Amino acid sequence: MQGSLAAAVVDLLPTPVWAAGHLDDAKIDVFVKASGFSGTIVRAQDGKLVYARNFGFANIGTKTPATTDTVYGIASISKFLTTVTVLKLVEAGKLALDAPIATLLPDYRADTGAKVTIAHLLSNTSGIPNAFTGAAKVEPDLVAHDIGTAESVRRFASGDLIFEPGSKFDYALTNWFIVVAIVEAVTASPFEKAMRAITLDPLGLIHTTATIGIENEPGSARSYRTVDPLVEWPNLRTPTMVASGGYYSNAPDLLRLAHAVFDTDFLAPASLKALRTVRVAEQSYSLGGRVRTMTIAGQPVQAAWETGRLNSYRSLLAHRYDTRESIVVLNHTGISQKDIDLFAEDLFGATPRS
């Protein structure tokens, strides 16, 4: 479906308005033509926009063109935002990455709660089972019916461990249900309010939100199941689901986020080290996202590599640690995430992978 959606969109896309002549133009033209890309591609240096191109319609039905300010679903980049918020709470002395979750959630079962730490949750290595996905197949309304954080954790994130914490990687949504519960417990505030107070507002991320229905606003890119006929693909979610994949943002906000987190003193050195330390080698996974190693000019170069995939949204926030360059790619035609990753590496000047 992904390939056919992208291919079907190609014929509908307007020609982008752009003053040609940048070194990236040729690479981008080849990528867009080959993939059926519709969305936004930007680059920044030290958080300042240096290149931007937009392709296609944010809303195919109204033929509203995509712009650099268009808002997209960022899916699992939400995990990175959540992790930054948790690290700020660690810095404030309200949490510790190695703290067992039972010490933070007294109502959580004591046996498994004594083994699982916050770091296990943020690195998807907790062993907590995911009872939500199966339940939602039986009860589809679960994705839109808010039963509350405590009940969500009790019903879907409290089963017997499926492996010893820290021993395996499991990209389970329910890890993040527990993170939501912990943030709410230590801040005495709903998760989205805490996220805004701790991270979004201090960084000026005014277009970044988990507001239900934001994808239907004029400045947002729609997600589509098909374009012939035109069928939109709404992102239904409850408040407990937003920490793992419920946020929306645009390219300028994501560039601002990367610069603030990695290039300024918004986070303490210990927090930066935690973000840059790979905990699951086979996944290149750290806390809330990945660290990608590229070969550039014959040398290994590392970058934060935050990706998101949800419905037909595809997103990438990549930031080189050494040069402080950022690339953001936001798409809503369901193209291959791998192709986006390799394309961004090419823009960074990396040697192609064999």
Contacts in CASP RR format, 6 or more apart in sequence:
PFRMAT RR
TARGET T0000
AUTHOR 0000-0000-0000
METHOD contacts of the structure
MODEL  1
MQGSLAAAVVDLLPTPVWAAGHLDDAKIDVFVKASGFSGTIVRAQDGKLV
YARNFGFANIGTKTPATTDTVYGIASISKFLTTVTVLKLVEAGKLALDAP
IATLLPDYRADTGAKVTIAHLLSNTSGIPNAFTGAAKVEPDLVAHDIGTA
ESVRRFASGDLIFEPGSKFDYALTNWFIVVAIVEAVTASPFEKAMRAITL
DPLGLIHTTATIGIENEPGSARSYRTVDPLVEWPNLRTPTMVASGGYYSN
APDLLRLAHAVFDTDFLAPASLKALRTVRVAEQSYSLGGRVRTMTIAGQP
VQAAWETGRLNSYRSLLAHRYDTRESIVVLNHTGISQKDIDLFAEDLFGA
TPRS
1 225 0 8 1.000
1 226 0 8 1.000
2 312 0 8 1.000
2 334 0 8 1.000
2 335 0 8 1.000
2 336 0 8 1.000
3 334 0 8 1.000
3 335 0 8 1.000
3 336 0 8 1.000
4 226 0 8 1.000
5 224 0 8 1.000
5 225 0 8 1.000
5 226 0 8 1.000
5 227 0 8 1.000
5 312 0 8 1.000
5 333 0 8 1.000
5 334 0 8 1.000
6 35 0 8 1.000
6 36 0 8 1.000
6 37 0 8 1.000
6 38 0 8 1.000
6 333 0 8 1.000
6 334 0 8 1.000
6 335 0 8 1.000
7 36 0 8 1.000
8 226 0 8 1.000
8 227 0 8 1.000
8 228 0 8 1.000
9 36 0 8 1.000
9 38 0 8 1.000
9 56 0 8 1.000
9 60 0 8 1.000
9 224 0 8 1.000
9 227 0 8 1.000
9 333 0 8 1.000
10 36 0 8 1.000
12 56 0 8 1.000
12 57 0 8 1.000
12 60 0 8 1.000
12 227 0 8 1.000
13 36 0 8 1.000
13 38 0 8 1.000
13 55 0 8 1.000
13 56 0 8 1.000
13 57 0 8 1.000
14 56 0 8 1.000
14 57 0 8 1.000
14 63 0 8 1.000
14 65 0 8 1.000
16 53 0 8 1.000
16 54 0 8 1.000
16 55 0 8 1.000
16 56 0 8 1.000
18 25 0 8 1.000
18 53 0 8 1.000
22 51 0 8 1.000
24 43 0 8 1.000
24 51 0 8 1.000
24 347 0 8 1.000
27 343 0 8 1.000
27 346 0 8 1.000
27 347 0 8 1.000
28 41 0 8 1.000
28 53 0 8 1.000
28 347 0 8 1.000
31 37 0 8 1.000
31 339 0 8 1.000
31 343 0 8 1.000
31 346 0 8 1.000
32 55 0 8 1.000
35 335 0 8 1.000
35 336 0 8 1.000
35 339 0 8 1.000
35 343 0 8 1.000
36 333 0 8 1.000
36 335 0 8 1.000
37 55 0 8 1.000
37 331 0 8 1.000
37 333 0 8 1.000
37 335 0 8 1.000
38 55 0 8 1.000
38 56 0 8 1.000
38 57 0 8 1.000
38 66 0 8 1.000
38 331 0 8 1.000
38 332 0 8 1.000
38 333 0 8 1.000
39 54 0 8 1.000
39 55 0 8 1.000
39 56 0 8 1.000
39 58 0 8 1.000
39 66 0 8 1.000
39 70 0 8 1.000
39 72 0 8 1.000
39 221 0 8 1.000
39 330 0 8 1.000
39 331 0 8 1.000
39 332 0 8 1.000
39 333 0 8 1.000
40 52 0 8 1.000
40 53 0 8 1.000
40 54 0 8 1.000
40 55 0 8 1.000
40 66 0 8 1.000
40 67 0 8 1.000
40 68 0 8 1.000
40 70 0 8 1.000
40 72 0 8 1.000
40 250 0 8 1.000
40 251 0 8 1.000
40 328 0 8 1.000
40 329 0 8 1.000
40 330 0 8 1.000
41 51 0 8 1.000
41 52 0 8 1.000
41 53 0 8 1.000
41 54 0 8 1.000
41 55 0 8 1.000
41 327 0 8 1.000
41 328 0 8 1.000
41 329 0 8 1.000
42 49 0 8 1.000
42 51 0 8 1.000
42 52 0 8 1.000
42 53 0 8 1.000
42 68 0 8 1.000
42 251 0 8 1.000
42 252 0 8 1.000
42 255 0 8 1.000
42 327 0 8 1.000
42 328 0 8 1.000
43 49 0 8 1.000
43 50 0 8 1.000
43 51 0 8 1.000
43 52 0 8 1.000
43 325 0 8 1.000
43 326 0 8 1.000
43 327 0 8 1.000
43 328 0 8 1.000
43 347 0 8 1.000
44 50 0 8 1.000
44 255 0 8 1.000
44 258 0 8 1.000
44 259 0 8 1.000
44 325 0 8 1.000
44 326 0 8 1.000
44 327 0 8 1.000
44 328 0 8 1.000
45 323 0 8 1.000
45 324 0 8 1.000
45 325 0 8 1.000
45 326 0 8 1.000
46 259 0 8 1.000
46 263 0 8 1.000
46 324 0 8 1.000
47 255 0 8 1.000
47 256 0 8 1.000
47 258 0 8 1.000
47 259 0 8 1.000
47 263 0 8 1.000
47 324 0 8 1.000
47 326 0 8 1.000
49 68 0 8 1.000
49 252 0 8 1.000
49 255 0 8 1.000
52 68 0 8 1.000
52 251 0 8 1.000
54 65 0 8 1.000
54 66 0 8 1.000
54 67 0 8 1.000
54 68 0 8 1.000
54 70 0 8 1.000
55 66 0 8 1.000
56 65 0 8 1.000
56 66 0 8 1.000
57 63 0 8 1.000
57 64 0 8 1.000
57 65 0 8 1.000
57 66 0 8 1.000
58 64 0 8 1.000
58 65 0 8 1.000
58 66 0 8 1.000
58 67 0 8 1.000
58 70 0 8 1.000
58 219 0 8 1.000
58 220 0 8 1.000
58 221 0 8 1.000
58 222 0 8 1.000
58 332 0 8 1.000
59 218 0 8 1.000
59 221 0 8 1.000
59 222 0 8 1.000
60 222 0 8 1.000
60 224 0 8 1.000
60 227 0 8 1.000
60 230 0 8 1.000
61 222 0 8 1.000
61 230 0 8 1.000
64 218 0 8 1.000
64 219 0 8 1.000
66 221 0 8 1.000
68 250 0 8 1.000
68 251 0 8 1.000
68 252 0 8 1.000
69 207 0 8 1.000
69 219 0 8 1.000
69 250 0 8 1.000
69 251 0 8 1.000
69 252 0 8 1.000
70 219 0 8 1.000
70 220 0 8 1.000
70 221 0 8 1.000
70 250 0 8 1.000
70 330 0 8 1.000
71 207 0 8 1.000
71 214 0 8 1.000
71 215 0 8 1.000
71 217 0 8 1.000
71 219 0 8 1.000
71 220 0 8 1.000
71 221 0 8 1.000
71 248 0 8 1.000
71 249 0 8 1.000
71 250 0 8 1.000
72 220 0 8 1.000
72 221 0 8 1.000
72 248 0 8 1.000
72 249 0 8 1.000
72 250 0 8 1.000
72 313 0 8 1.000
72 315 0 8 1.000
72 330 0 8 1.000
72 331 0 8 1.000
72 332 0 8 1.000
73 215 0 8 1.000
73 221 0 8 1.000
73 223 0 8 1.000
73 235 0 8 1.000
73 246 0 8 1.000
73 247 0 8 1.000
73 248 0 8 1.000
73 249 0 8 1.000
73 310 0 8 1.000
73 313 0 8 1.000
73 315 0 8 1.000
73 330 0 8 1.000
73 332 0 8 1.000
74 245 0 8 1.000
74 246 0 8 1.000
74 247 0 8 1.000
74 248 0 8 1.000
74 249 0 8 1.000
74 254 0 8 1.000
74 308 0 8 1.000
74 313 0 8 1.000
74 315 0 8 1.000
74 317 0 8 1.000
74 330 0 8 1.000
75 245 0 8 1.000
75 246 0 8 1.000
75 307 0 8 1.000
75 308 0 8 1.000
75 309 0 8 1.000
75 310 0 8 1.000
75 313 0 8 1.000
75 315 0 8 1.000
76 244 0 8 1.000
76 245 0 8 1.000
76 289 0 8 1.000
76 306 0 8 1.000
76 307 0 8 1.000
76 308 0 8 1.000
76 309 0 8 1.000
76 310 0 8 1.000
77 245 0 8 1.000
77 247 0 8 1.000
77 249 0 8 1.000
77 254 0 8 1.000
77 306 0 8 1.000
77 307 0 8 1.000
77 308 0 8 1.000
77 315 0 8 1.000
77 317 0 8 1.000
78 210 0 8 1.000
78 242 0 8 1.000
78 243 0 8 1.000
78 244 0 8 1.000
78 245 0 8 1.000
78 246 0 8 1.000
78 247 0 8 1.000
79 122 0 8 1.000
79 176 0 8 1.000
79 243 0 8 1.000
79 244 0 8 1.000
79 245 0 8 1.000
79 288 0 8 1.000
79 289 0 8 1.000
80 288 0 8 1.000
80 289 0 8 1.000
80 306 0 8 1.000
80 317 0 8 1.000
81 195 0 8 1.000
81 199 0 8 1.000
81 200 0 8 1.000
81 208 0 8 1.000
81 247 0 8 1.000
81 257 0 8 1.000
82 122 0 8 1.000
82 176 0 8 1.000
82 179 0 8 1.000
82 183 0 8 1.000
82 195 0 8 1.000
82 243 0 8 1.000
82 244 0 8 1.000
82 288 0 8 1.000
83 122 0 8 1.000
83 275 0 8 1.000
83 287 0 8 1.000
83 288 0 8 1.000
83 289 0 8 1.000
84 199 0 8 1.000
84 257 0 8 1.000
84 261 0 8 1.000
84 267 0 8 1.000
85 183 0 8 1.000
85 194 0 8 1.000
85 195 0 8 1.000
85 198 0 8 1.000
85 199 0 8 1.000
86 95 0 8 1.000
86 118 0 8 1.000
86 122 0 8 1.000
86 179 0 8 1.000
86 182 0 8 1.000
86 183 0 8 1.000
87 267 0 8 1.000
87 271 0 8 1.000
87 274 0 8 1.000
87 275 0 8 1.000
87 287 0 8 1.000
88 198 0 8 1.000
88 199 0 8 1.000
88 267 0 8 1.000
88 271 0 8 1.000
89 95 0 8 1.000
89 183 0 8 1.000
89 186 0 8 1.000
89 187 0 8 1.000
89 198 0 8 1.000
90 96 0 8 1.000
90 97 0 8 1.000
90 271 0 8 1.000
91 267 0 8 1.000
91 268 0 8 1.000
91 270 0 8 1.000
91 271 0 8 1.000
94 186 0 8 1.000
94 187 0 8 1.000
95 104 0 8 1.000
95 118 0 8 1.000
95 182 0 8 1.000
95 186 0 8 1.000
96 118 0 8 1.000
97 117 0 8 1.000
97 118 0 8 1.000
97 119 0 8 1.000
97 122 0 8 1.000
97 274 0 8 1.000
97 287 0 8 1.000
98 117 0 8 1.000
98 118 0 8 1.000
98 119 0 8 1.000
99 117 0 8 1.000
99 118 0 8 1.000
100 113 0 8 1.000
100 114 0 8 1.000
100 115 0 8 1.000
100 116 0 8 1.000
100 117 0 8 1.000
101 108 0 8 1.000
101 113 0 8 1.000
101 116 0 8 1.000
101 117 0 8 1.000
101 118 0 8 1.000
101 121 0 8 1.000
101 178 0 8 1.000
101 182 0 8 1.000
102 108 0 8 1.000
102 109 0 8 1.000
102 110 0 8 1.000
102 113 0 8 1.000
102 114 0 8 1.000
104 118 0 8 1.000
104 182 0 8 1.000
104 185 0 8 1.000
104 186 0 8 1.000
105 113 0 8 1.000
105 153 0 8 1.000
105 178 0 8 1.000
105 181 0 8 1.000
105 182 0 8 1.000
105 185 0 8 1.000
107 150 0 8 1.000
107 154 0 8 1.000
108 153 0 8 1.000
108 158 0 8 1.000
108 178 0 8 1.000
109 158 0 8 1.000
109 159 0 8 1.000
112 128 0 8 1.000
112 158 0 8 1.000
112 159 0 8 1.000
112 160 0 8 1.000
112 161 0 8 1.000
115 161 0 8 1.000
115 164 0 8 1.000
115 165 0 8 1.000
116 126 0 8 1.000
116 127 0 8 1.000
116 128 0 8 1.000
116 161 0 8 1.000
116 165 0 8 1.000
116 178 0 8 1.000
117 165 0 8 1.000
118 179 0 8 1.000
118 182 0 8 1.000
119 279 0 8 1.000
119 287 0 8 1.000
120 126 0 8 1.000
120 127 0 8 1.000
120 165 0 8 1.000
120 166 0 8 1.000
120 175 0 8 1.000
121 128 0 8 1.000
121 175 0 8 1.000
121 176 0 8 1.000
121 178 0 8 1.000
121 179 0 8 1.000
121 182 0 8 1.000
122 175 0 8 1.000
122 179 0 8 1.000
122 287 0 8 1.000
122 288 0 8 1.000
123 166 0 8 1.000
123 169 0 8 1.000
123 279 0 8 1.000
123 280 0 8 1.000
123 285 0 8 1.000
123 286 0 8 1.000
123 287 0 8 1.000
123 288 0 8 1.000
124 169 0 8 1.000
124 170 0 8 1.000
124 171 0 8 1.000
124 172 0 8 1.000
124 175 0 8 1.000
124 280 0 8 1.000
124 285 0 8 1.000
124 288 0 8 1.000
125 165 0 8 1.000
125 166 0 8 1.000
125 167 0 8 1.000
125 168 0 8 1.000
125 169 0 8 1.000
125 170 0 8 1.000
125 279 0 8 1.000
125 280 0 8 1.000
126 161 0 8 1.000
126 165 0 8 1.000
126 166 0 8 1.000
126 170 0 8 1.000
126 172 0 8 1.000
126 175 0 8 1.000
126 178 0 8 1.000
127 161 0 8 1.000
127 162 0 8 1.000
127 163 0 8 1.000
127 164 0 8 1.000
127 165 0 8 1.000
127 166 0 8 1.000
127 168 0 8 1.000
127 170 0 8 1.000
127 172 0 8 1.000
128 157 0 8 1.000
128 159 0 8 1.000
128 161 0 8 1.000
128 162 0 8 1.000
128 172 0 8 1.000
128 174 0 8 1.000
128 175 0 8 1.000
128 178 0 8 1.000
129 157 0 8 1.000
129 159 0 8 1.000
129 160 0 8 1.000
129 161 0 8 1.000
129 162 0 8 1.000
129 172 0 8 1.000
129 174 0 8 1.000
130 156 0 8 1.000
130 157 0 8 1.000
130 170 0 8 1.000
130 172 0 8 1.000
130 173 0 8 1.000
130 174 0 8 1.000
131 155 0 8 1.000
131 156 0 8 1.000
131 157 0 8 1.000
131 159 0 8 1.000
131 174 0 8 1.000
132 142 0 8 1.000
132 152 0 8 1.000
132 156 0 8 1.000
132 157 0 8 1.000
132 173 0 8 1.000
132 174 0 8 1.000
132 177 0 8 1.000
133 173 0 8 1.000
135 142 0 8 1.000
135 155 0 8 1.000
135 156 0 8 1.000
136 142 0 8 1.000
136 143 0 8 1.000
142 238 0 8 1.000
143 236 0 8 1.000
143 237 0 8 1.000
143 238 0 8 1.000
143 241 0 8 1.000
144 236 0 8 1.000
144 237 0 8 1.000
144 238 0 8 1.000
145 238 0 8 1.000
146 238 0 8 1.000
146 239 0 8 1.000
146 240 0 8 1.000
147 155 0 8 1.000
147 238 0 8 1.000
148 238 0 8 1.000
148 239 0 8 1.000
148 240 0 8 1.000
149 177 0 8 1.000
149 180 0 8 1.000
149 181 0 8 1.000
149 184 0 8 1.000
149 191 0 8 1.000
149 239 0 8 1.000
149 240 0 8 1.000
150 181 0 8 1.000
152 177 0 8 1.000
152 238 0 8 1.000
152 240 0 8 1.000
153 177 0 8 1.000
153 178 0 8 1.000
153 181 0 8 1.000
153 240 0 8 1.000
156 174 0 8 1.000
156 177 0 8 1.000
157 174 0 8 1.000
157 175 0 8 1.000
157 177 0 8 1.000
157 178 0 8 1.000
162 170 0 8 1.000
163 170 0 8 1.000
169 280 0 8 1.000
169 282 0 8 1.000
169 283 0 8 1.000
169 285 0 8 1.000
173 241 0 8 1.000
173 244 0 8 1.000
175 244 0 8 1.000
176 241 0 8 1.000
176 243 0 8 1.000
176 244 0 8 1.000
176 245 0 8 1.000
177 240 0 8 1.000
177 241 0 8 1.000
177 243 0 8 1.000
179 243 0 8 1.000
180 191 0 8 1.000
180 239 0 8 1.000
180 240 0 8 1.000
180 242 0 8 1.000
180 243 0 8 1.000
183 191 0 8 1.000
183 194 0 8 1.000
183 195 0 8 1.000
183 243 0 8 1.000
184 190 0 8 1.000
184 191 0 8 1.000
184 194 0 8 1.000
187 194 0 8 1.000
187 197 0 8 1.000
187 198 0 8 1.000
189 197 0 8 1.000
190 239 0 8 1.000
191 239 0 8 1.000
191 240 0 8 1.000
191 242 0 8 1.000
191 243 0 8 1.000
192 210 0 8 1.000
192 239 0 8 1.000
192 242 0 8 1.000
195 210 0 8 1.000
195 243 0 8 1.000
199 205 0 8 1.000
200 206 0 8 1.000
200 208 0 8 1.000
200 209 0 8 1.000
202 266 0 8 1.000
203 256 0 8 1.000
203 257 0 8 1.000
203 260 0 8 1.000
203 266 0 8 1.000
204 253 0 8 1.000
204 256 0 8 1.000
205 249 0 8 1.000
205 253 0 8 1.000
205 256 0 8 1.000
205 257 0 8 1.000
206 253 0 8 1.000
207 248 0 8 1.000
207 249 0 8 1.000
207 250 0 8 1.000
207 252 0 8 1.000
207 253 0 8 1.000
208 247 0 8 1.000
208 248 0 8 1.000
208 249 0 8 1.000
208 250 0 8 1.000
208 253 0 8 1.000
208 257 0 8 1.000
209 247 0 8 1.000
209 248 0 8 1.000
209 249 0 8 1.000
210 239 0 8 1.000
210 242 0 8 1.000
210 246 0 8 1.000
210 247 0 8 1.000
210 248 0 8 1.000
211 248 0 8 1.000
212 237 0 8 1.000
214 220 0 8 1.000
214 248 0 8 1.000
215 221 0 8 1.000
215 222 0 8 1.000
215 223 0 8 1.000
215 234 0 8 1.000
215 235 0 8 1.000
215 248 0 8 1.000
216 222 0 8 1.000
220 248 0 8 1.000
221 313 0 8 1.000
221 330 0 8 1.000
221 332 0 8 1.000
222 232 0 8 1.000
222 332 0 8 1.000
223 232 0 8 1.000
223 233 0 8 1.000
223 234 0 8 1.000
223 235 0 8 1.000
223 310 0 8 1.000
223 311 0 8 1.000
223 312 0 8 1.000
223 313 0 8 1.000
223 332 0 8 1.000
224 230 0 8 1.000
224 231 0 8 1.000
224 232 0 8 1.000
224 233 0 8 1.000
224 312 0 8 1.000
224 332 0 8 1.000
224 333 0 8 1.000
225 231 0 8 1.000
225 232 0 8 1.000
225 233 0 8 1.000
225 311 0 8 1.000
225 312 0 8 1.000
233 311 0 8 1.000
233 312 0 8 1.000
235 246 0 8 1.000
235 310 0 8 1.000
235 311 0 8 1.000
235 313 0 8 1.000
237 245 0 8 1.000
237 246 0 8 1.000
245 308 0 8 1.000
245 310 0 8 1.000
246 310 0 8 1.000
249 257 0 8 1.000
250 330 0 8 1.000
251 328 0 8 1.000
251 330 0 8 1.000
254 317 0 8 1.000
254 326 0 8 1.000
254 328 0 8 1.000
254 330 0 8 1.000
255 326 0 8 1.000
255 328 0 8 1.000
257 317 0 8 1.000
258 304 0 8 1.000
258 317 0 8 1.000
258 319 0 8 1.000
258 326 0 8 1.000
259 319 0 8 1.000
259 324 0 8 1.000
259 326 0 8 1.000
260 266 0 8 1.000
261 267 0 8 1.000
261 272 0 8 1.000
261 275 0 8 1.000
261 304 0 8 1.000
262 272 0 8 1.000
262 275 0 8 1.000
262 304 0 8 1.000
262 319 0 8 1.000
262 321 0 8 1.000
262 324 0 8 1.000
263 324 0 8 1.000
267 275 0 8 1.000
274 286 0 8 1.000
274 287 0 8 1.000
275 286 0 8 1.000
275 287 0 8 1.000
275 304 0 8 1.000
276 286 0 8 1.000
276 291 0 8 1.000
276 302 0 8 1.000
276 304 0 8 1.000
276 321 0 8 1.000
277 286 0 8 1.000
277 287 0 8 1.000
277 291 0 8 1.000
278 284 0 8 1.000
278 285 0 8 1.000
278 286 0 8 1.000
278 291 0 8 1.000
279 285 0 8 1.000
279 286 0 8 1.000
279 287 0 8 1.000
283 290 0 8 1.000
284 290 0 8 1.000
284 291 0 8 1.000
284 292 0 8 1.000
284 293 0 8 1.000
284 305 0 8 1.000
285 291 0 8 1.000
288 306 0 8 1.000
289 304 0 8 1.000
289 305 0 8 1.000
289 306 0 8 1.000
289 307 0 8 1.000
290 304 0 8 1.000
290 305 0 8 1.000
290 306 0 8 1.000
290 307 0 8 1.000
291 302 0 8 1.000
291 303 0 8 1.000
291 304 0 8 1.000
291 305 0 8 1.000
292 302 0 8 1.000
292 303 0 8 1.000
292 304 0 8 1.000
292 305 0 8 1.000
292 318 0 8 1.000
292 341 0 8 1.000
292 345 0 8 1.000
293 300 0 8 1.000
293 301 0 8 1.000
293 302 0 8 1.000
294 300 0 8 1.000
294 301 0 8 1.000
294 302 0 8 1.000
294 303 0 8 1.000
294 345 0 8 1.000
294 348 0 8 1.000
294 349 0 8 1.000
294 350 0 8 1.000
294 351 0 8 1.000
295 301 0 8 1.000
295 350 0 8 1.000
295 351 0 8 1.000
296 348 0 8 1.000
296 349 0 8 1.000
296 350 0 8 1.000
296 351 0 8 1.000
298 351 0 8 1.000
301 320 0 8 1.000
301 322 0 8 1.000
301 348 0 8 1.000
301 350 0 8 1.000
302 320 0 8 1.000
302 321 0 8 1.000
302 322 0 8 1.000
303 318 0 8 1.000
303 319 0 8 1.000
303 320 0 8 1.000
303 321 0 8 1.000
303 348 0 8 1.000
304 317 0 8 1.000
304 318 0 8 1.000
304 319 0 8 1.000
304 321 0 8 1.000
305 316 0 8 1.000
305 318 0 8 1.000
305 341 0 8 1.000
306 316 0 8 1.000
306 317 0 8 1.000
306 318 0 8 1.000
307 315 0 8 1.000
307 316 0 8 1.000
307 317 0 8 1.000
307 337 0 8 1.000
307 340 0 8 1.000
307 341 0 8 1.000
308 314 0 8 1.000
308 315 0 8 1.000
308 316 0 8 1.000
308 337 0 8 1.000
309 315 0 8 1.000
309 337 0 8 1.000
312 332 0 8 1.000
312 333 0 8 1.000
312 334 0 8 1.000
313 330 0 8 1.000
313 331 0 8 1.000
313 332 0 8 1.000
313 334 0 8 1.000
314 329 0 8 1.000
314 330 0 8 1.000
314 331 0 8 1.000
314 332 0 8 1.000
314 333 0 8 1.000
314 334 0 8 1.000
314 335 0 8 1.000
314 337 0 8 1.000
314 340 0 8 1.000
315 328 0 8 1.000
315 329 0 8 1.000
315 330 0 8 1.000
315 331 0 8 1.000
316 327 0 8 1.000
316 328 0 8 1.000
316 329 0 8 1.000
316 330 0 8 1.000
316 337 0 8 1.000
316 340 0 8 1.000
316 341 0 8 1.000
316 344 0 8 1.000
317 326 0 8 1.000
317 327 0 8 1.000
317 328 0 8 1.000
318 326 0 8 1.000
318 327 0 8 1.000
318 328 0 8 1.000
318 344 0 8 1.000
318 348 0 8 1.000
319 325 0 8 1.000
319 326 0 8 1.000
319 327 0 8 1.000
320 326 0 8 1.000
320 348 0 8 1.000
325 348 0 8 1.000
327 344 0 8 1.000
327 347 0 8 1.000
327 348 0 8 1.000
329 340 0 8 1.000
329 343 0 8 1.000
329 344 0 8 1.000
331 340 0 8 1.000
342 352 0 8 1.000
342 353 0 8 1.000
345 352 0 8 1.000
345 353 0 8 1.000
346 352 0 8 1.000
END
